Structures are given as C-alpha cells and as structure tokens.
Amino acid sequence: MNKELQAQIQRQVEEVAVSLVTSEGMELVDLEYRREGSRWVVRLFIDKDGGVTVDDCAYISRQLGDLLDVKDIIPQAYVLEVSSPGLDRRIRKKEDFSRFAGRKIQLRLVSPIEGRKKIVGQLVGIEDEAVIVAAAEGRCSIALEDIKKANLVHEF
C-alpha cells in the first residue's frame, strides 16, 4: 500500500473515531494506522476527565470495530487496539500544548536545531504557531511544523 492511500485511510478512520469518541464524552488523543510486521494495526489512544477505564476501552473498541466494518474503510484485515494515552502521553494538538503547560516534555524534531534533534524541558506553552520550552540550555521556541513528536515526561 502506498503512503498516500495509507494516509487517506487513516484520515477516514480518524473522522469516524473522533465522532464516536467525542459522542461518548471522551477525547481522541492519538490514532495510528500502520503495518507492523505482517499485520495492519489501528491503534487509538483515548482519554477523559478522571482517566479511561478498561471498560471504556473495550466499549470504544467494539463500537468502532462495528462502524469500521459497516463503512468498509480498511481494505485488508487489521488489528484494532484501544488504550489510554499512558504517563508519557503524546501531545499533538495546539490546545494540549497550552493545557499541559508547566509539565516536563520531550520533543523530537524533524531536523536538528542548533545540533539537537531532541529537546527535553518544562513546557511553557504555545505562542502563535510555536511551542515554548524551558530547557537546560535555556528557553527555546520551536515551530509546530518542526516537531516530529511530542510527549509528556512522567517524573517519579
């Protein structure tokens, strides 16, 4: 399967998933659709105030599985996984960069900035289209488009 078709399928699955998850009072944190070994995997990370339960994940899995089967979006066999975002929650949306201000964050960059592809520090927030992080090296501003992946870092 080419990357363009894969991205198109992921967008369609995400539309269905967002509609279902929000109708149940939850948030779709992240969605992955990719090949892992010989199988295709649709992986959702959901959350809600107070956290999600195993029953929440099982319910969304059943409902989404039925919707995807009826809509026949995915052309091949796949495995559907639904779970909580965990302690190292991925951050994708602009609102999340504001919501989690003050927390420790790790950013992986598309290309190096000042020789670094990874930045770890305290998330200050977001201004315009840039994430502000107070790192050991000082305060830095990274454009959203330059961020490959962002995760919270849980400190024990």
C-alpha positions as CSV (number, residue, x, y, z in Angstrom):
1,M,0.0,0.0,0.0
2,N,1.4,3.4,-0.9
3,K,1.8,6.1,1.7
4,E,-0.9,8.4,0.1
5,L,-3.5,5.7,0.4
6,Q,-2.4,4.8,3.9
7,A,-2.8,8.5,4.9
8,Q,-6.2,8.7,3.3
9,I,-7.4,5.6,5.2
10,Q,-6.0,7.0,8.4
11,R,-7.9,10.3,7.9
12,Q,-11.2,8.4,7.3
13,V,-10.7,6.2,10.3
14,E,-9.9,9.2,12.4
15,E,-13.1,11.0,11.3
16,V,-15.2,8.0,12.4
17,A,-13.2,7.6,15.6
18,V,-13.4,11.3,16.6
19,S,-17.1,11.3,16.1
20,L,-17.6,8.2,18.2
21,V,-15.2,9.0,21.0
22,T,-16.5,12.6,21.4
23,S,-20.1,11.4,21.5
24,E,-19.1,9.3,24.4
25,G,-17.6,12.3,26.3
26,M,-14.0,11.2,25.6
27,E,-11.1,12.6,23.7
28,L,-9.2,11.0,20.9
29,V,-5.6,11.7,21.9
30,D,-3.9,9.9,19.0
31,L,-4.5,7.4,16.3
32,E,-2.1,5.3,14.4
33,Y,-2.7,3.2,11.3
34,R,0.3,1.3,10.2
35,R,1.9,-2.0,9.2
36,E,3.6,-3.9,12.0
37,G,5.4,-6.9,10.7
38,S,2.9,-8.9,8.6
39,R,-0.3,-7.2,10.0
40,W,-2.0,-3.9,9.9
41,V,-2.8,-2.1,13.2
42,V,-5.3,0.6,14.0
43,R,-4.3,2.0,17.4
44,L,-6.3,4.6,19.3
45,F,-5.4,6.4,22.5
46,I,-8.4,7.8,24.3
47,D,-8.8,9.9,27.5
48,K,-11.5,11.6,29.6
49,D,-11.6,13.6,32.8
50,G,-10.6,11.2,35.6
51,G,-8.9,8.8,33.1
52,V,-10.4,6.0,31.0
53,T,-11.1,2.5,32.3
54,V,-10.6,-0.9,30.7
55,D,-14.4,-1.0,30.2
56,D,-14.2,2.4,28.3
57,C,-11.5,1.0,26.0
58,A,-13.5,-2.2,25.4
59,Y,-16.7,-0.3,24.6
60,I,-15.0,2.0,22.1
61,S,-13.2,-0.9,20.6
62,R,-16.5,-2.8,20.0
63,Q,-18.3,0.3,18.7
64,L,-15.5,1.4,16.4
65,G,-14.9,-2.1,15.1
66,D,-18.5,-2.3,14.1
67,L,-18.5,1.1,12.5
68,L,-15.3,0.4,10.5
69,D,-16.8,-2.9,9.3
70,V,-20.0,-1.3,8.1
71,K,-18.2,1.6,6.4
72,D,-15.6,-0.7,4.9
73,I,-12.9,1.9,5.1
74,I,-10.0,-0.5,5.6
75,P,-9.4,-2.8,2.6
76,Q,-7.4,-5.5,4.5
77,A,-7.5,-7.4,7.7
78,Y,-6.3,-5.4,10.7
79,V,-6.0,-5.5,14.5
80,L,-7.8,-2.8,16.5
81,E,-6.3,-1.6,19.7
82,V,-7.8,1.0,22.1
83,S,-6.0,2.2,25.2
84,S,-5.3,5.1,27.5
85,P,-2.5,7.5,26.5
86,G,-0.4,6.5,29.5
87,L,2.0,8.5,31.5
88,D,4.1,9.5,28.5
89,R,1.1,10.9,26.7
90,R,1.7,12.1,23.2
91,I,0.8,15.7,22.5
92,R,-0.4,16.6,19.1
93,K,-2.9,19.4,19.3
94,K,-2.2,23.1,19.9
95,E,-4.7,23.1,22.8
96,D,-2.7,20.4,24.5
97,F,0.5,22.5,24.5
98,S,-1.5,25.1,26.5
99,R,-3.3,22.5,28.6
100,F,0.0,20.8,29.8
101,A,2.0,24.0,30.4
102,G,4.2,23.5,33.4
103,R,4.8,19.8,32.8
104,K,8.0,18.2,31.6
105,I,8.0,17.5,27.9
106,Q,10.2,15.8,25.3
107,L,10.2,17.0,21.7
108,R,11.7,15.1,18.7
109,L,12.4,17.4,15.9
110,V,12.1,17.0,12.1
111,S,15.6,18.3,11.6
112,P,18.3,19.4,14.0
113,I,18.1,22.9,15.6
114,E,21.4,24.1,16.9
115,G,22.7,20.5,16.5
116,R,19.9,18.9,18.5
117,K,17.0,16.7,17.3
118,K,15.7,16.1,20.9
119,I,14.7,18.7,23.4
120,V,13.6,18.0,27.0
121,G,12.4,20.7,29.4
122,Q,9.4,22.3,31.0
123,L,6.6,23.2,28.6
124,V,6.0,26.9,29.0
125,G,3.1,26.9,26.5
126,I,2.4,27.9,22.9
127,E,2.5,31.3,21.2
128,D,1.2,31.6,17.7
129,E,2.5,28.5,15.9
130,A,5.5,27.9,18.2
131,V,6.0,25.7,21.3
132,I,7.9,27.4,24.1
133,V,10.1,25.1,26.2
134,A,12.4,26.0,29.1
135,A,15.3,23.5,28.6
136,A,18.6,23.2,30.5
137,E,20.2,25.1,27.6
138,G,17.7,27.9,28.0
139,R,14.3,28.9,26.8
140,C,13.6,28.0,23.2
141,S,10.8,28.4,20.7
142,I,10.1,25.6,18.2
143,A,7.7,26.0,15.3
144,L,4.9,23.3,15.4
145,E,5.9,22.2,11.9
146,D,9.4,21.4,13.1
147,I,8.1,19.0,15.8
148,K,8.1,15.3,14.7
149,K,6.8,14.0,18.0
150,A,6.0,15.5,21.5
151,N,5.4,13.5,24.6
152,L,4.9,14.3,28.3
153,V,7.7,13.0,30.5
154,H,6.5,11.5,33.8
155,E,8.7,12.1,36.8
156,F,8.6,9.6,39.6
